[in-house]
Amino acid sequence: MSGLADMQLKVERATNLYAETSGEKMINDAKIKAPWTDRTGNSRQTMDYKITKSGTTTRINLRGNTPHFKYLELCHEKKNAILWPTIQRWSGQVLSGWSKIIWF
């Protein structure tokens, strides 16, 4: 039984480390590919990610931390959106990489 508990702890740690690494890569990609023209650079500079856990679920949340970020994401028929397209672009790669780590 202790071997199973150790394995579960290793999986949790690996999942958390992989989520942190993936979140960083996704945010860096979003910052590079953001389609808008910078005026102050605040929107690009303040984008970040947050890892949340709920039971056995680990979630990577991408966020924009300026008051006008929601307008960049939602207005003008979403032509300036970057967070949701980044999640869509990376989700398959992140899940595939995670499964390779877990099934060592």
TIRO-392607 format. One record per atom (N, C-alpha, C): residue in one letter; atom name; x negated, y, z negated. Coordinates in steps of 0.001 Angstrom, whole numbers. Each point is the difference from the previous one (the first is absolute). Layout:
res, atom, x, y, z
a, CA, X, Y, Z
...
END
This chain:
res, atom, x, y, z
m, N, -816, -1200, 0
m, CA, 816, 1200, 0
m, C, -860, 1265, 0
s, N, -1134, -38, -692
s, CA, -824, 1209, -38
s, C, -557, 317, 1381
g, N, -212, -1030, 819
g, CA, -474, 221, 1364
g, C, 1026, 748, 838
l, N, 1269, -319, -206
l, CA, 1060, 712, 718
l, C, 104, 1451, -454
a, N, -149, 223, -1299
a, CA, 50, 1369, -515
a, C, -1165, 818, 546
d, N, -1181, -622, 80
d, CA, -1169, 684, 564
d, C, 218, 318, 1477
m, N, 605, -953, 723
m, CA, 257, 218, 1422
m, C, 990, 1143, 196
q, N, 1028, 51, -826
q, CA, 990, 1077, 113
q, C, -654, 1352, -267
l, N, -870, 59, -990
l, CA, -698, 1246, -312
l, C, -899, 423, 1166
k, N, -685, -966, 608
k, CA, -853, 313, 1149
k, C, 823, 512, 1182
v, N, 1159, -603, 234
v, CA, 873, 443, 1095
v, C, 493, 1419, -259
e, N, 387, 296, -1232
e, CA, 463, 1350, -347
e, C, -1104, 1023, 200
r, N, -1194, -316, -451
r, CA, -1127, 932, 162
r, C, -353, 195, 1475
a, N, -23, -1094, 757
a, CA, -320, 94, 1427
a, C, 1067, 808, 736
t, N, 1256, -215, -359
t, CA, 1099, 735, 630
t, C, -119, 1490, -294
n, N, -289, 341, -1237
n, CA, -132, 1407, -378
n, C, -1184, 652, 721
l, N, -1120, -680, 37
l, CA, -1178, 543, 683
l, C, 264, 152, 1497
y, N, 662, -988, 604
y, CA, 314, 72, 1424
y, C, 988, 1132, 287
a, N, 983, 183, -878
a, CA, 967, 1090, 173
a, C, -702, 1355, -87
e, N, -912, 159, -941
e, CA, -755, 1263, -120
e, C, -808, 272, 1263
t, N, -688, -1003, 484
t, CA, -823, 151, 1203
t, C, 869, 308, 1218
s, N, 1106, -717, 136
s, CA, 902, 216, 1128
s, C, 645, 1383, -55
g, N, 405, 432, -1193
g, CA, 584, 1333, -152
g, C, -976, 1084, 426
e, N, -1251, -161, -391
e, CA, -1028, 983, 382
e, C, -191, 32, 1511
k, N, -47, -1171, 629
k, CA, -160, -55, 1457
k, C, 1204, 622, 709
m, N, 1202, -290, -498
m, CA, 1208, 534, 630
m, C, 50, 1517, -102
i, N, -335, 549, -1151
i, CA, 19, 1458, -170
i, C, -1063, 656, 872
n, N, -1184, -574, 66
n, CA, -1040, 566, 863
n, C, 440, -1, 1455
d, N, 661, -1072, 434
d, CA, 516, -74, 1357
d, C, 1078, 1065, 234
a, N, 890, 168, -975
a, CA, 1068, 1006, 122
a, C, -587, 1407, 85
k, N, -1012, 272, -775
k, CA, -624, 1330, 27
k, C, -629, 284, 1363
i, N, -599, -1004, 600
i, CA, -636, 181, 1305
i, C, 1044, 168, 1101
k, N, 1069, -797, -60
k, CA, 977, -32, 1086
k, C, 1200, 917, -194
a, N, 12, 802, -1048
a, CA, 1127, 918, -220
a, C, 161, 907, 1222
p, N, 1198, 50, 582
p, CA, 179, 692, 1282
p, C, 152, 1516, -81
w, N, 111, 549, -1184
w, CA, 245, 1435, -90
w, C, -1295, 791, 52
t, N, 136, 1296, 248
t, CA, -1127, 923, -13
t, C, -130, 576, -1397
d, N, -1175, -121, -581
d, CA, -223, 511, -1351
d, C, 0, 1521, -9
r, N, 653, 546, -1003
r, CA, -82, 1434, -256
r, C, -927, 226, -1193
t, N, 274, -714, -1087
t, CA, -834, 126, -1204
t, C, -769, -1282, -294
g, N, 451, -1120, 535
g, CA, -631, -1287, -283
g, C, 542, -689, -1235
n, N, 924, 668, -735
n, CA, 509, -575, -1249
n, C, 754, -1303, 216
s, N, 821, -72, 1021
s, CA, 800, -1207, 220
s, C, -890, -1213, 249
r, N, -1005, 174, 809
r, CA, -918, -1098, 302
r, C, -829, -370, -1238
q, N, -482, 1002, -716
q, CA, -873, -248, -1150
q, C, 726, -631, -1188
t, N, 1279, 274, -147
t, CA, 707, -490, -1183
t, C, 749, -1313, 230
m, N, -93, -579, 1180
m, CA, 605, -1322, 209
m, C, -753, -1014, -860
d, N, 751, -880, -645
d, CA, -638, -1058, -763
d, C, 924, -1208, -75
y, N, -411, -991, -759
y, CA, 783, -1215, -151
y, C, 128, -320, -1480
k, N, 989, -828, -309
k, CA, 199, -449, -1368
k, C, 373, -1475, 59
i, N, -625, -796, -835
i, CA, 297, -1418, -89
i, C, 983, -196, -1145
t, N, 1134, -627, 281
t, CA, 987, -274, -1049
t, C, 230, -1504, -72
k, N, 257, -467, -1222
k, CA, 278, -1413, -222
k, C, 1347, -134, -676
s, N, 767, -963, 460
s, CA, 1280, -308, -604
s, C, 129, -1519, -4
g, N, -215, -602, -1141
g, CA, 0, -1455, -77
g, C, -1168, -558, 790
t, N, 303, -821, 989
t, CA, -1063, -567, 834
t, C, -194, 768, 1303
t, N, 713, 1122, 151
t, CA, -80, 795, 1223
t, C, -993, 1144, -184
t, N, -902, 128, 936
t, CA, -939, 1121, 29
t, C, 326, 817, 1237
r, N, 128, 1308, -176
r, CA, 402, 880, 1097
r, C, -1032, 1115, 167
i, N, -306, 326, 1242
i, CA, -871, 1127, 329
i, C, 906, 1123, 492
n, N, 21, 1108, -716
n, CA, 814, 1156, 376
n, C, -906, 1108, 514
l, N, 262, 468, 1202
l, CA, -729, 1142, 554
l, C, 806, 1246, -297
r, N, -692, 1090, -372
r, CA, 708, 1224, -396
r, C, -684, 1237, 559
g, N, 836, 1001, 238
g, CA, -473, 1330, 317
g, C, 332, 884, -1194
n, N, -936, 758, -483
n, CA, 182, 702, -1274
n, C, 122, 1511, 110
t, N, 459, 493, 1133
t, CA, 289, 1427, 107
t, C, 1508, 167, 135
p, N, 541, 1129, -435
p, CA, 1461, 183, 55
p, C, 584, -111, 1410
h, N, -749, 379, 995
h, CA, 527, -11, 1366
h, C, -272, -1313, 744
f, N, -574, -982, -680
f, CA, -345, -1246, 678
f, C, 1235, -725, 529
k, N, 1102, 85, -732
k, CA, 1226, -672, 465
k, C, 459, 566, 1338
y, N, -255, 1275, 252
y, CA, 376, 596, 1281
y, C, -901, -520, 1126
l, N, -1273, -209, -312
l, CA, -893, -577, 1001
l, C, 461, -1409, 376
e, N, 469, -748, -978
e, CA, 408, -1390, 232
e, C, 1360, -109, 681
l, N, 933, 898, -308
l, CA, 1383, -208, 417
l, C, 530, 952, 1064
c, N, -545, 1188, 123
c, CA, 549, 991, 936
c, C, -536, -195, 1417
h, N, 601, 705, 925
h, CA, -398, -18, 1410
h, C, -12, -1416, 553
e, N, 1088, -726, -298
e, CA, 163, -1378, 455
e, C, -1168, -896, -410
k, N, -570, 296, -1145
k, CA, -1088, -774, -611
k, C, -1252, -70, 866
k, N, -214, 1005, 851
k, CA, -1174, -42, 870
k, C, -1304, 206, -774
n, N, 68, 582, -1210
n, CA, -1193, 185, -808
n, C, -146, -1056, -1092
a, N, 891, -978, -31
a, CA, -51, -1036, -1038
a, C, -1300, -785, 107
i, N, -609, -281, -1140
i, CA, -1228, -777, -5
i, C, 38, -1133, -1017
l, N, 675, 170, -1137
l, CA, -43, -1029, -1035
l, C, 726, -1277, 418
w, N, 1241, 115, 455
w, CA, 745, -1195, 401
w, C, -643, -678, 1210
p, N, -416, 733, 1042
p, CA, -692, -673, 1104
p, C, -1291, -697, -443
t, N, -689, 572, -965
t, CA, -1217, -641, -507
t, C, 344, -1308, -701
i, N, 1043, 12, -808
i, CA, 430, -1228, -680
i, C, 375, -1063, 1031
q, N, 750, 379, 1008
q, CA, 397, -959, 1033
q, C, -1209, -556, 750
r, N, -955, 867, 306
r, CA, -1186, -409, 748
r, C, -876, -953, -811
w, N, -99, 202, -1308
w, CA, -910, -769, -837
w, C, 636, -1201, -694
s, N, 1315, -83, -83
s, CA, 634, -1029, -837
s, C, -396, -1424, 402
g, N, -11, -312, 1262
g, CA, -381, -1349, 434
g, C, -1432, -334, -355
q, N, -884, 949, 213
q, CA, -1419, -208, -300
q, C, -231, -177, -1498
v, N, 690, 791, -809
v, CA, -159, -91, -1453
v, C, 508, -1346, -502
l, N, 1164, -424, 451
l, CA, 553, -1282, -440
l, C, -851, -1173, 469
s, N, -493, 79, 1211
s, CA, -857, -1057, 524
s, C, -1304, -100, -808
g, N, -606, 1140, -281
g, CA, -1235, 11, -786
g, C, 219, -486, -1421
w, N, 1125, 374, -582
w, CA, 310, -437, -1371
w, C, 174, -1508, -42
s, N, 694, -568, 979
s, CA, 208, -1445, -11
s, C, -1317, -753, 141
k, N, -958, 557, 742
k, CA, -1316, -644, 122
k, C, -738, 29, -1335
i, N, 154, 1070, -754
i, CA, -675, 99, -1302
i, C, 614, -983, -997
i, N, 1315, -80, -13
i, CA, 691, -844, -973
i, C, -224, -1480, 278
w, N, -56, -391, 1262
w, CA, -148, -1413, 328
w, C, -1464, -388, 220
f, N, -885, 677, -728
f, CA, -1425, -250, 109
f, C, -220, -1445, 207
END
